[in-house]
Amino acid sequence: MSIEVGSKLQGKVTGITNFGAFVELPDGSTGLVHISEVADSYVKDINDHLSEGDQVEVKVINVEKDGKIGLSIKKAQENYNSNKGNNNNANRRPKGGGGSGKGKNDRREKSETFESKMNRFLKDSEERMASLRKHTESKRGGRGAKRG
């Protein structure tokens, strides 16, 4: 059985590193699922998503000349969510304005996606900082503990 780009396969997670997971494929070869290809959302710790011995469906995204196989779990699931993904993209286009060039619209969509991610990150960061300040102030005795 030859591994071809675009094919979907069942595999077994044989190893986990901080940058991804190694998956044994049905023909006995091993491929790598990079941490960015595990889930649609940001993956900080791959151990939250995968464990050794897990059976996973993967899509072959590249096969290099030296035999290295690049795999994706999220792209294997995209066909299930293809309608959902298309609707999301359709909803984003009007927000970008009425640009005339196709390339401009593509760049706008990517920047909107980045901006929304950045806004979410800033909101989460502010919430964490507020929580940290609250706990720190309570340990110091609050606002009345300042000396002067």
DAHUVEN-V314149 format. One record per residue. SS is DSSP state (H for helix, E for strand, L for the rest). PHI is phi as a letter, one per 40 degrees, with the letter a starting at -180 (none if undefined). BURIAL is + if it has 24 or more other ideal C-beta (glycine too) atoms within 12 Angstrom, else -. Layout:
SS_PHI_BURIAL, SS_PHI_BURIAL
//
This chain:
L_none_-, L_c_-, L_c_+, L_b_-, L_c_-, L_g_-, L_c_+, E_b_+, E_b_+, E_c_-, E_a_+, E_b_+, E_c_+, E_b_+, E_a_-, E_b_+, E_b_-, L_c_-, L_b_-, E_i_+, E_b_+, E_c_+, E_b_+, E_c_+, E_c_+, L_d_-, L_c_-, L_g_-, L_c_-, E_b_+, E_b_+, E_b_+, E_c_+, E_c_+, H_d_+, H_c_+, H_b_+, L_c_+, L_a_+, L_c_-, L_c_-, L_c_-, L_b_+, L_c_-, L_b_-, H_c_+, H_c_-, H_c_-, L_b_+, L_b_+, L_b_-, L_c_-, L_g_-, L_c_+, E_c_-, E_b_+, E_c_+, E_b_+, E_b_+, E_c_+, E_b_+, E_a_-, E_b_-, L_c_-, L_c_-, L_c_-, L_g_-, L_c_-, E_b_+, E_c_+, E_b_+, E_a_+, L_c_+, H_c_+, H_c_+, H_c_+, H_c_-, H_c_-, L_c_-, L_c_-, L_b_-, H_c_-, H_c_-, H_c_-, H_c_-, H_c_-, H_c_-, H_c_-, H_c_-, H_c_-, H_c_-, H_c_-, H_d_-, H_c_-, H_c_-, H_c_+, L_g_-, L_c_-, L_c_-, L_c_-, L_c_-, H_c_-, H_c_-, H_c_-, H_c_-, H_c_-, H_c_-, H_c_+, H_c_+, H_c_-, H_c_-, H_c_-, H_c_-, H_c_-, H_c_-, H_c_-, H_c_-, H_c_-, H_c_-, H_c_-, H_c_-, H_c_-, H_c_-, H_c_-, H_c_-, H_c_-, H_c_-, H_c_-, H_c_-, H_c_-, H_c_-, H_c_-, H_c_-, H_c_-, H_c_-, H_c_-, H_c_-, H_c_-, H_c_-, H_c_-, L_h_-, L_g_-, H_c_-, H_c_-, H_c_-, L_c_-, L_b_-, L_a_-
//
